[in-house]
Amino acid sequence: MGQVEEFGVAADVQERLDEAVRAAREDGRSWAAIGKAARMTKQSALERWGR
Protein backbone atom coordinates (compact mmCIF):
# COMPACT_ATOMS: atom_id res chain seq x y z
CA MET A 1 0.00 0.00 0.00
CA GLY A 2 1.38 3.39 -0.95
CA GLN A 3 1.51 6.51 1.17
CA VAL A 4 -1.53 8.05 -0.51
CA GLU A 5 -3.62 4.94 0.17
CA GLU A 6 -2.35 4.77 3.77
CA PHE A 7 -3.38 8.38 4.32
CA GLY A 8 -6.85 7.60 2.98
CA VAL A 9 -7.18 4.64 5.33
CA ALA A 10 -5.99 6.72 8.29
CA ALA A 11 -8.45 9.49 7.42
CA ASP A 12 -11.29 6.95 7.19
CA VAL A 13 -10.38 5.48 10.57
CA GLN A 14 -10.27 8.96 12.13
CA GLU A 15 -13.65 9.83 10.64
CA ARG A 16 -15.19 6.63 12.03
CA LEU A 17 -13.69 7.31 15.45
CA ASP A 18 -15.03 10.87 15.45
CA GLU A 19 -18.50 9.58 14.54
CA ALA A 20 -18.34 6.93 17.28
CA VAL A 21 -17.49 9.62 19.83
CA ARG A 22 -20.37 11.82 18.63
CA ALA A 23 -22.75 8.87 18.92
CA ALA A 24 -21.45 8.01 22.38
CA ARG A 25 -21.99 11.57 23.58
CA GLU A 26 -25.50 11.63 22.09
CA ASP A 27 -26.18 8.40 24.02
CA GLY A 28 -25.09 10.15 27.21
CA ARG A 29 -21.70 8.51 27.65
CA SER A 30 -19.26 10.44 29.83
CA TRP A 31 -15.90 11.79 28.75
CA ALA A 32 -14.37 9.37 31.25
CA ALA A 33 -16.01 6.39 29.50
CA ILE A 34 -14.99 7.66 26.07
CA GLY A 35 -11.45 8.31 27.26
CA LYS A 36 -11.21 4.82 28.73
CA ALA A 37 -12.40 3.27 25.46
CA ALA A 38 -9.87 5.38 23.53
CA ARG A 39 -7.13 4.58 26.06
CA MET A 40 -6.67 8.16 27.15
CA THR A 41 -7.71 10.31 30.07
CA LYS A 42 -11.12 11.95 30.17
CA GLN A 43 -9.38 15.32 29.90
CA SER A 44 -7.56 14.22 26.74
CA ALA A 45 -10.80 12.93 25.23
CA LEU A 46 -12.56 16.20 26.04
CA GLU A 47 -9.73 18.24 24.55
CA ARG A 48 -9.68 16.10 21.40
CA TRP A 49 -13.42 15.80 20.71
CA GLY A 50 -15.14 18.32 22.94
CA ARG A 51 -16.57 21.36 21.26
C-alpha positions in Angstrom: 0.0 0.0 0.0 1.4 3.4 -1.0 1.5 6.5 1.2 -1.5 8.0 -0.5 -3.6 4.9 0.2 -2.4 4.8 3.8 -3.4 8.4 4.3 -6.8 7.6 3.0 -7.2 4.6 5.3 -6.0 6.7 8.3 -8.4 9.5 7.4 -11.3 7.0 7.2 -10.4 5.5 10.6 -10.3 9.0 12.1 -13.7 9.8 10.6 -15.2 6.6 12.0 -13.7 7.3 15.5 -15.0 10.9 15.4 -18.5 9.6 14.5 -18.3 6.9 17.3 -17.5 9.6 19.8 -20.4 11.8 18.6 -22.8 8.9 18.9 -21.4 8.0 22.4 -22.0 11.6 23.6 -25.5 11.6 22.1 -26.2 8.4 24.0 -25.1 10.1 27.2 -21.7 8.5 27.6 -19.3 10.4 29.8 -15.9 11.8 28.8 -14.4 9.4 31.3 -16.0 6.4 29.5 -15.0 7.7 26.1 -11.4 8.3 27.3 -11.2 4.8 28.7 -12.4 3.3 25.5 -9.9 5.4 23.5 -7.1 4.6 26.1 -6.7 8.2 27.2 -7.7 10.3 30.1 -11.1 12.0 30.2 -9.4 15.3 29.9 -7.6 14.2 26.7 -10.8 12.9 25.2 -12.6 16.2 26.0 -9.7 18.2 24.5 -9.7 16.1 21.4 -13.4 15.8 20.7 -15.1 18.3 22.9 -16.6 21.4 21.3 
